Amino acid sequence: MTKTLKNEKEVLKSLNLSDFRHLTKDKIAQFVSFIPNMPKEVALKCIEQFPEFAKQTGEVITAIKNTATEILKYADSSQKDTVKAYMKNLDILEEQIKYASNTFEERMIIADKITVICDKLEEINKEHKAFLGKVLTTVGFVLLGAAAATVKVITGGRVDIS
């Protein structure tokens, strides 16, 4: 999102909400991504209206950790170490977000750290999917070549495709 959100109404509109009482964990994650595009005062006013900010942010962290657990199932050893480190950081952030005395700045720092970890985990996930795509493509070409060779051997090199 590149549009600057100038007030709470624009933030609500961008989130497709009538008010902040209907905030879900997905909407909180989306809100966090909007923060760089709004003045600090607007972000503060919005967060002050979040019912149970810490609880909902904790739910977002839990969802991210569940995704990280799924990534661990297929990650190579170096990726596993990285994912586990991110999960430990998420545990720490989950504890920090519970403090009612957190200032706006502290909440924003925590939210930013959560966003960075989420982005890094997504990057690991994409790298794995790209690797799988290359492997499957290579395997596909090998199988296609083997099938062609088999047809050639069976037909004695004479293939009439008409």
Backbone as ProteinMPNN parsed JSONL, in Angstrom:
{"seq_chain_A": "MTKTLKNEKEVLKSLNLSDFRHLTKDKIAQFVSFIPNMPKEVALKCIEQFPEFAKQTGEVITAIKNTATEILKYADSSQKDTVKAYMKNLDILEEQIKYASNTFEERMIIADKITVICDKLEEINKEHKAFLGKVLTTVGFVLLGAAAATVKVITGGRVDIS", "coords_chain_A": {"N_chain_A": [[0.846, -1.17, 0.0], [0.644, 2.165, -0.888], [-0.629, 4.51, -0.492], [-1.13, 7.272, 1.623], [-2.575, 7.129, 4.754], [-4.688, 9.276, 6.227], [-6.394, 9.649, 8.379], [-8.441, 8.139, 11.005], [-10.823, 7.191, 9.867], [-10.116, 6.657, 7.197], [-8.346, 4.581, 7.634], [-10.055, 2.642, 8.739], [-11.72, 2.27, 6.511], [-9.882, 1.229, 4.666], [-9.397, -1.17, 5.878], [-11.797, -2.338, 5.615], [-13.745, -2.13, 7.671], [-16.273, -1.23, 10.08], [-15.849, -0.249, 12.592], [-13.296, -0.37, 15.174], [-13.886, -2.408, 16.908], [-14.545, -4.704, 15.615], [-12.291, -6.017, 14.884], [-10.177, -8.49, 13.594], [-7.677, -11.114, 13.841], [-6.449, -11.274, 11.358], [-7.033, -8.776, 10.324], [-5.634, -7.199, 12.112], [-3.018, -7.869, 11.452], [-3.0, -6.849, 8.878], [-3.445, -4.151, 9.463], [-1.058, -3.544, 10.825], [0.712, -3.641, 8.698], [-0.04, -1.325, 7.423], [0.869, 0.757, 8.993], [3.371, 2.148, 8.388], [2.408, 3.911, 6.52], [0.944, 5.935, 7.641], [0.385, 8.816, 9.709], [1.975, 9.094, 12.926], [0.249, 9.913, 14.987], [-2.272, 9.194, 14.042], [-2.05, 6.403, 13.89], [-1.687, 5.888, 16.618], [-4.172, 6.765, 17.691], [-5.843, 4.901, 16.502], [-4.895, 2.457, 17.578], [-5.434, 2.863, 20.259], [-8.114, 2.391, 20.245], [-8.35, -0.277, 19.819], [-9.797, -3.12, 21.024], [-8.495, -5.176, 23.477], [-5.754, -5.343, 22.49], [-3.297, -6.649, 23.067], [-4.101, -9.334, 23.387], [-5.132, -9.965, 20.849], [-2.903, -9.525, 19.238], [-1.272, -11.47, 20.278], [-2.666, -13.699, 19.32], [-2.146, -13.43, 16.616], [0.601, -13.864, 16.642], [0.613, -16.536, 17.475], [-0.569, -17.75, 15.232], [1.423, -17.226, 13.33], [3.513, -18.7, 14.444], [2.45, -21.255, 14.155], [2.519, -21.492, 11.386], [5.287, -21.399, 11.069], [5.963, -23.801, 12.296], [4.931, -25.581, 10.434], [6.655, -25.008, 8.304], [9.004, -26.004, 9.352], [8.718, -28.711, 8.969], [9.565, -29.369, 6.394], [11.899, -28.01, 5.943], [15.432, -27.525, 5.29], [18.428, -28.349, 7.208], [19.866, -25.952, 7.872], [17.911, -24.026, 7.437], [16.052, -24.849, 9.317], [17.305, -24.211, 11.741], [17.281, -21.437, 11.553], [14.506, -20.9, 11.417], [13.708, -21.893, 13.909], [15.038, -20.071, 15.556], [13.645, -17.73, 14.877], [11.177, -18.467, 15.906], [11.741, -18.53, 18.645], [12.225, -15.815, 19.036], [9.644, -14.895, 18.513], [8.323, -15.974, 20.716], [9.443, -14.438, 22.768], [8.544, -11.872, 21.999], [5.838, -12.304, 22.257], [5.575, -12.513, 25.006], [6.393, -9.926, 25.727], [4.374, -8.307, 24.63], [2.285, -8.596, 26.321], [2.431, -6.846, 28.429], [0.706, -4.345, 30.009], [1.586, -1.826, 30.349], [2.97, -1.041, 28.128], [4.187, 1.396, 25.934], [2.997, 3.399, 23.173], [5.053, 3.541, 21.266], [6.591, 1.313, 22.006], [4.77, -0.737, 21.474], [4.591, -0.433, 18.707], [7.182, -1.041, 17.931], [7.309, -3.73, 18.661], [5.255, -4.729, 17.019], [6.408, -4.163, 14.536], [8.664, -5.826, 14.613], [7.414, -8.304, 14.641], [6.26, -8.266, 12.107], [8.571, -8.238, 10.491], [9.682, -10.755, 11.113], [7.645, -12.382, 10.16], [7.782, -11.769, 7.418], [10.352, -12.793, 6.865], [9.981, -15.525, 7.368], [8.154, -16.087, 5.369], [9.785, -15.693, 3.176], [11.598, -17.831, 3.446], [9.799, -19.902, 3.065], [9.027, -19.411, 0.389], [11.493, -19.802, -0.9], [11.827, -22.531, -0.505], [9.629, -23.528, -1.939], [10.326, -22.664, -4.517], [12.635, -24.169, -4.911], [11.519, -26.746, -4.838], [9.937, -26.547, -7.133], [11.903, -26.378, -9.146], [13.117, -28.874, -8.817], [10.971, -30.596, -9.39], [10.49, -29.852, -12.062], [12.893, -30.632, -13.263], [12.81, -33.395, -12.719], [10.523, -33.979, -14.191], [11.414, -33.444, -16.835], [13.406, -35.402, -17.03], [11.868, -37.737, -16.779], [10.255, -37.428, -19.056], [12.198, -37.557, -21.063], [13.106, -40.171, -20.627], [10.777, -41.566, -21.24], [10.556, -40.941, -23.95], [12.87, -42.14, -24.921], [12.268, -44.793, -24.349], [10.059, -45.223, -26.059], [11.379, -44.946, -28.482], [13.15, -47.121, -28.41], [11.346, -49.27, -28.268], [9.962, -49.021, -30.689], [11.943, -49.301, -32.462], [13.151, -47.033, -33.336], [11.526, -46.009, -35.256], [8.995, -43.913, -35.54], [5.788, -42.946, -36.202], [3.995, -40.194, -36.271], [1.135, -39.364, -37.054]], "CA_chain_A": [[0.0, 0.0, 0.0], [1.46, 3.367, -0.958], [-1.471, 5.649, -0.146], [-1.036, 7.712, 3.004], [-3.848, 7.129, 5.471], [-4.616, 10.536, 6.966], [-7.21, 9.656, 9.591], [-8.979, 6.843, 11.413], [-11.85, 6.749, 8.911], [-9.435, 6.061, 6.048], [-7.802, 3.298, 8.084], [-11.191, 1.72, 8.806], [-12.146, 1.98, 5.15], [-8.867, 0.352, 4.07], [-9.537, -2.482, 6.522], [-13.189, -2.779, 5.401], [-14.37, -2.243, 8.984], [-17.093, -0.086, 10.494], [-15.168, 0.261, 13.773], [-12.182, -1.233, 15.579], [-14.366, -3.514, 17.74], [-14.693, -5.875, 14.755], [-10.952, -6.364, 14.446], [-9.77, -9.892, 13.665], [-6.215, -11.202, 13.797], [-6.026, -10.952, 9.991], [-7.119, -7.317, 10.17], [-4.523, -6.613, 12.872], [-1.816, -8.042, 10.624], [-3.129, -5.89, 7.778], [-3.242, -2.829, 10.061], [0.381, -3.383, 11.09], [1.38, -3.333, 7.426], [-0.417, 0.044, 7.044], [1.459, 1.74, 9.91], [4.335, 3.067, 7.76], [1.705, 4.83, 5.624], [0.055, 6.833, 8.374], [1.056, 9.589, 10.751], [2.053, 8.452, 14.236], [-0.939, 10.259, 15.763], [-3.395, 8.396, 13.527], [-1.812, 5.034, 14.341], [-1.93, 5.864, 18.058], [-5.618, 6.839, 17.908], [-6.424, 3.614, 16.095], [-4.512, 1.423, 18.541], [-6.16, 3.118, 21.505], [-9.465, 1.875, 20.078], [-8.322, -1.732, 19.7], [-10.095, -3.858, 22.255], [-7.599, -6.303, 23.728], [-4.646, -5.326, 21.528], [-2.313, -7.677, 23.408], [-4.678, -10.657, 23.116], [-5.223, -10.178, 19.407], [-1.542, -9.631, 18.714], [-0.854, -12.807, 20.687], [-3.271, -14.649, 18.386], [-1.39, -13.313, 15.364], [1.879, -14.541, 16.879], [0.328, -17.972, 17.479], [-0.771, -18.157, 13.835], [2.734, -17.2, 12.679], [4.269, -19.847, 14.956], [1.887, -22.453, 13.516], [3.09, -21.517, 10.037], [6.702, -21.747, 11.229], [5.998, -25.231, 12.585], [4.733, -26.255, 9.145], [7.889, -24.824, 7.532], [10.009, -26.903, 9.931], [8.499, -30.08, 8.484], [10.261, -29.616, 5.13], [13.093, -27.168, 5.831], [16.718, -28.196, 5.475], [18.948, -28.123, 8.562], [20.196, -24.543, 8.129], [16.646, -23.308, 7.535], [15.423, -25.221, 10.587], [17.921, -23.405, 12.793], [16.786, -20.073, 11.388], [13.079, -20.883, 11.79], [13.647, -22.056, 15.368], [15.445, -18.787, 16.149], [12.506, -16.824, 14.722], [10.13, -18.892, 16.834], [12.145, -18.057, 19.982], [11.961, -14.378, 19.047], [8.194, -14.723, 18.627], [7.978, -16.251, 22.113], [9.831, -13.256, 23.54], [7.62, -10.792, 21.648], [4.534, -12.659, 22.818], [5.624, -12.126, 26.417], [6.491, -8.466, 25.826], [3.13, -7.651, 24.237], [1.32, -8.754, 27.416], [2.563, -5.77, 29.406], [-0.271, -3.275, 29.808], [2.275, -0.539, 30.415], [3.681, -0.753, 26.881], [3.853, 2.659, 25.286], [2.69, 3.278, 21.749], [6.3, 3.249, 20.561], [6.959, -0.07, 22.288], [3.844, -1.582, 20.714], [4.954, -0.347, 17.293], [8.439, -1.783, 17.765], [6.941, -5.146, 18.712], [4.505, -5.021, 15.79], [7.364, -4.146, 13.432], [9.481, -7.038, 14.713], [6.557, -9.419, 14.224], [6.141, -8.16, 10.655], [9.856, -8.644, 9.912], [9.788, -12.21, 11.248], [6.67, -12.951, 9.229], [8.364, -11.627, 6.077], [11.488, -13.717, 6.744], [9.449, -16.881, 7.253], [7.565, -16.192, 4.03], [10.919, -15.818, 2.251], [12.067, -19.217, 3.551], [8.758, -20.718, 2.443], [9.123, -19.218, -1.062], [12.723, -20.459, -1.356], [11.565, -23.971, -0.543], [8.715, -23.802, -3.057], [11.088, -22.486, -5.759], [13.497, -25.34, -5.009], [10.656, -27.866, -5.225], [9.55, -26.338, -8.53], [13.045, -26.76, -9.985], [13.281, -30.324, -8.726], [9.876, -31.229, -10.139], [10.717, -29.6, -13.483], [13.992, -31.506, -13.67], [12.296, -34.768, -12.716], [9.605, -34.065, -15.327], [12.196, -33.563, -18.064], [14.064, -36.707, -17.02], [10.837, -38.736, -17.086], [9.864, -37.243, -20.453], [13.306, -38.098, -21.859], [13.083, -41.628, -20.479], [9.623, -42.056, -22.003], [10.898, -40.822, -25.376], [13.857, -43.18, -25.213], [11.547, -46.069, -24.327], [9.288, -45.303, -27.302], [12.339, -45.146, -29.562], [13.652, -48.492, -28.323], [10.238, -50.191, -28.588], [9.608, -48.934, -32.113], [13.151, -49.45, -33.28], [13.502, -45.72, -33.868], [10.549, -45.568, -36.262], [7.782, -43.4, -34.917], [4.962, -42.216, -37.155], [3.009, -39.397, -35.54], [0.254, -38.732, -38.027]], "C_chain_A": [[0.891, 1.232, 0.0], [0.673, 4.602, -0.563], [-1.296, 5.992, 1.331], [-2.433, 7.764, 3.607], [-3.825, 8.293, 6.452], [-5.422, 10.561, 8.253], [-7.776, 8.258, 9.853], [-10.013, 6.3, 10.429], [-11.216, 6.091, 7.692], [-8.842, 4.698, 6.408], [-8.918, 2.253, 8.132], [-11.657, 1.303, 7.413], [-11.173, 1.002, 4.476], [-8.945, -1.068, 4.638], [-10.921, -3.096, 6.302], [-13.899, -3.058, 6.726], [-15.237, -1.021, 9.258], [-16.51, 0.556, 11.752], [-14.111, -0.749, 14.203], [-12.614, -2.371, 16.498], [-14.459, -4.808, 16.931], [-13.347, -6.357, 14.198], [-10.688, -7.856, 14.625], [-8.245, -9.936, 13.615], [-5.69, -10.908, 12.393], [-6.022, -9.444, 9.775], [-6.016, -6.618, 10.967], [-3.244, -6.712, 12.064], [-1.831, -7.045, 9.47], [-2.892, -4.465, 8.3], [-1.757, -2.559, 10.285], [1.119, -3.031, 9.806], [1.06, -1.92, 6.94], [0.334, 1.11, 7.844], [2.491, 2.656, 9.246], [3.664, 4.135, 6.88], [0.726, 5.74, 6.353], [0.861, 7.622, 9.402], [0.987, 8.867, 12.098], [0.781, 8.696, 15.047], [-2.15, 9.43, 15.342], [-3.248, 6.956, 14.002], [-2.112, 4.905, 15.831], [-3.423, 5.895, 18.364], [-6.298, 5.523, 17.551], [-6.143, 2.545, 17.149], [-5.223, 1.62, 19.87], [-7.574, 2.554, 21.443], [-9.514, 0.349, 19.951], [-8.745, -2.342, 21.029], [-9.113, -5.027, 22.342], [-6.479, -6.423, 22.693], [-3.667, -6.47, 21.793], [-2.836, -9.076, 23.074], [-4.698, -10.936, 21.621], [-3.851, -10.294, 18.77], [-0.959, -10.992, 19.082], [-1.415, -13.882, 19.766], [-2.562, -14.625, 17.037], [-0.061, -14.056, 15.506], [1.685, -16.057, 16.862], [0.147, -18.492, 16.052], [0.558, -18.205, 13.084], [3.568, -18.399, 13.145], [3.739, -21.158, 14.369], [2.43, -22.602, 12.097], [4.564, -21.934, 10.101], [6.863, -23.237, 11.51], [5.814, -26.043, 11.303], [6.0, -26.161, 8.293], [8.969, -25.781, 8.042], [9.892, -28.326, 9.393], [9.293, -30.38, 7.214], [11.572, -28.842, 4.986], [14.365, -28.001, 5.962], [17.304, -27.766, 6.818], [19.278, -26.656, 8.843], [18.927, -23.702, 8.248], [15.953, -23.615, 8.854], [15.984, -24.392, 11.732], [17.398, -21.971, 12.752], [15.334, -19.965, 11.837], [12.936, -21.016, 13.301], [14.047, -20.765, 16.084], [14.316, -17.767, 16.039], [11.393, -17.182, 15.7], [10.46, -18.46, 18.267], [11.906, -16.558, 20.102], [10.473, -14.1, 19.189], [7.721, -14.995, 20.052], [8.281, -15.037, 22.996], [8.863, -12.106, 23.271], [6.23, -11.048, 22.229], [4.477, -12.295, 24.309], [5.631, -10.603, 26.57], [5.164, -7.778, 25.539], [2.09, -7.718, 25.361], [1.368, -7.614, 28.43], [1.602, -4.64, 29.081], [0.407, -1.907, 29.768], [3.054, -0.193, 29.143], [3.222, 0.587, 26.314], [3.504, 2.393, 23.831], [3.938, 2.881, 20.98], [6.73, 1.805, 20.772], [6.053, -1.037, 21.53], [4.212, -1.579, 19.235], [6.242, -1.097, 17.002], [8.148, -3.282, 17.744], [6.216, -5.545, 17.429], [5.441, -5.077, 14.589], [8.224, -5.411, 13.44], [8.686, -8.263, 14.274], [6.449, -9.437, 12.699], [7.421, -8.625, 9.966], [10.01, -10.165, 9.968], [8.851, -12.897, 10.268], [7.205, -12.9, 7.794], [9.51, -12.618, 5.862], [11.013, -15.162, 6.608], [8.825, -17.1, 5.887], [8.661, -16.375, 2.985], [11.465, -17.248, 2.262], [11.084, -20.145, 2.851], [8.832, -20.621, 0.914], [10.359, -19.902, -1.623], [12.504, -21.961, -1.479], [10.673, -24.321, -1.73], [9.438, -23.649, -4.4], [12.008, -23.684, -5.981], [12.683, -26.546, -5.453], [10.246, -27.76, -6.685], [10.664, -26.754, -9.478], [13.245, -28.27, -9.991], [12.215, -31.028, -9.552], [10.03, -31.029, -11.643], [11.804, -30.521, -14.013], [13.525, -32.957, -13.744], [11.361, -34.973, -13.899], [10.346, -34.229, -16.635], [12.897, -34.915, -18.148], [13.056, -37.796, -17.378], [10.397, -38.655, -18.544], [10.938, -37.823, -21.379], [13.34, -39.614, -21.805], [11.931, -42.225, -21.277], [9.924, -42.016, -23.493], [11.894, -41.901, -25.774], [13.197, -44.551, -25.252], [10.758, -46.269, -25.605], [10.225, -45.597, -28.466], [12.853, -46.573, -29.581], [12.568, -49.471, -28.752], [9.93, -50.185, -30.079], [10.806, -49.09, -33.033], [13.535, -48.146, -33.946], [12.532, -45.208, -34.914], [9.261, -45.166, -35.566], [7.032, -42.574, -35.958], [3.872, -41.497, -36.38], [2.16, -38.685, -36.564], [-1.195, -38.903, -37.676]], "O_chain_A": [[1.807, 1.327, 0.817], [1.269, 5.652, -0.32], [-1.312, 5.107, 2.186], [-3.349, 8.363, 3.044], [-3.037, 8.298, 7.398], [-5.173, 11.392, 9.126], [-7.618, 7.336, 9.052], [-10.072, 5.095, 10.185], [-11.719, 5.08, 7.202], [-8.837, 3.778, 5.59], [-8.763, 1.136, 7.64], [-11.952, 0.133, 7.169], [-11.595, 0.065, 3.799], [-8.603, -2.039, 3.963], [-11.193, -4.216, 6.735], [-14.564, -4.081, 6.885], [-14.982, 0.07, 8.749], [-16.654, 1.76, 11.96], [-14.039, -1.851, 13.66], [-11.793, -3.222, 16.84], [-14.453, -5.895, 17.508], [-13.293, -7.024, 13.165], [-10.948, -8.414, 15.691], [-7.597, -8.917, 13.375], [-4.602, -10.351, 12.248], [-5.127, -8.901, 9.127], [-5.519, -5.571, 10.555], [-2.471, -5.756, 11.995], [-0.8, -6.467, 9.126], [-2.215, -3.669, 7.649], [-1.26, -1.477, 9.973], [2.043, -2.218, 9.82], [1.804, -1.367, 6.131], [0.422, 2.256, 7.404], [2.486, 3.855, 9.522], [4.284, 5.143, 6.541], [-0.214, 6.255, 5.749], [1.886, 7.154, 9.899], [0.045, 8.12, 12.364], [0.289, 7.789, 15.718], [-2.952, 9.016, 16.179], [-4.217, 6.354, 14.466], [-2.722, 3.925, 16.26], [-3.895, 5.132, 19.208], [-7.226, 5.093, 18.235], [-7.046, 1.817, 17.562], [-5.576, 0.646, 20.535], [-8.17, 2.268, 22.481], [-10.592, -0.244, 19.974], [-8.107, -2.098, 22.052], [-8.934, -5.772, 21.378], [-6.287, -7.482, 22.096], [-3.256, -7.172, 20.869], [-2.099, -9.905, 22.54], [-4.322, -12.024, 21.183], [-3.663, -11.089, 17.848], [-0.237, -11.597, 18.29], [-0.733, -14.861, 19.46], [-2.395, -15.661, 16.393], [0.351, -14.786, 14.604], [2.504, -16.781, 16.296], [0.656, -19.559, 15.71], [0.794, -19.118, 12.292], [4.248, -19.036, 12.341], [4.519, -22.076, 14.116], [2.759, -23.705, 11.663], [5.026, -22.729, 9.283], [7.799, -23.864, 11.014], [6.466, -27.07, 11.113], [6.375, -27.13, 7.633], [9.756, -26.308, 7.255], [10.879, -29.062, 9.37], [9.66, -31.532, 6.979], [12.279, -29.013, 3.992], [14.39, -29.03, 6.639], [16.735, -26.908, 7.493], [19.001, -26.164, 9.937], [18.864, -22.777, 9.057], [15.331, -22.733, 9.446], [15.238, -23.924, 12.592], [17.11, -21.373, 13.789], [14.975, -19.037, 12.562], [12.122, -20.32, 13.908], [13.457, -20.412, 17.105], [14.052, -17.025, 16.985], [10.742, -16.298, 16.256], [9.566, -18.069, 19.019], [11.443, -16.078, 21.137], [10.078, -13.177, 19.901], [6.817, -14.319, 20.544], [7.482, -14.661, 23.854], [8.413, -11.44, 24.203], [5.537, -10.117, 22.639], [3.452, -11.825, 24.802], [4.953, -10.06, 27.442], [4.861, -6.756, 26.155], [1.117, -6.965, 25.343], [0.432, -7.443, 29.21], [1.673, -4.045, 28.006], [-0.139, -0.95, 29.217], [3.724, 0.838, 29.09], [2.027, 0.867, 26.228], [3.698, 1.287, 23.327], [3.891, 1.987, 20.135], [7.181, 1.144, 19.837], [6.524, -2.045, 21.003], [4.15, -2.62, 18.581], [6.38, -1.717, 15.948], [8.678, -4.013, 16.907], [6.526, -6.573, 16.827], [5.289, -5.936, 13.721], [8.481, -5.996, 12.388], [9.221, -9.154, 13.614], [6.537, -10.495, 12.077], [7.359, -9.331, 8.96], [10.419, -10.788, 8.989], [9.223, -13.878, 9.625], [7.093, -13.873, 7.049], [9.621, -13.214, 4.791], [11.573, -15.933, 5.829], [8.954, -18.18, 5.309], [8.489, -17.122, 2.023], [11.76, -17.81, 1.208], [11.485, -21.061, 2.133], [8.714, -21.633, 0.223], [10.301, -20.511, -2.691], [12.944, -22.584, -2.445], [10.928, -25.292, -2.442], [9.189, -24.423, -5.323], [12.147, -24.162, -7.107], [13.103, -27.288, -6.342], [10.209, -28.763, -7.397], [10.412, -27.405, -10.492], [13.508, -28.87, -11.033], [12.515, -31.942, -10.32], [9.732, -31.936, -12.42], [11.658, -31.119, -15.079], [13.81, -33.66, -14.714], [11.397, -36.022, -14.543], [9.964, -35.055, -17.465], [12.974, -35.508, -19.224], [13.352, -38.676, -18.187], [10.189, -39.679, -19.193], [10.622, -38.497, -22.36], [13.577, -40.271, -22.819], [12.086, -43.266, -21.915], [9.587, -42.95, -24.222], [11.773, -42.505, -26.84], [13.533, -45.379, -26.099], [10.777, -47.356, -26.182], [9.903, -46.404, -29.338], [12.981, -47.173, -30.647], [12.836, -50.401, -29.513], [9.665, -51.236, -30.664], [10.673, -49.015, -34.255], [14.171, -48.145, -35.0], [12.69, -44.093, -35.412], [8.528, -46.017, -35.061], [7.574, -41.623, -36.521], [2.933, -42.124, -35.889], [2.427, -37.534, -36.909], [-2.066, -38.425, -38.403]]}, "name": "protein", "num_of_chains": 1, "seq": "MTKTLKNEKEVLKSLNLSDFRHLTKDKIAQFVSFIPNMPKEVALKCIEQFPEFAKQTGEVITAIKNTATEILKYADSSQKDTVKAYMKNLDILEEQIKYASNTFEERMIIADKITVICDKLEEINKEHKAFLGKVLTTVGFVLLGAAAATVKVITGGRVDIS"}
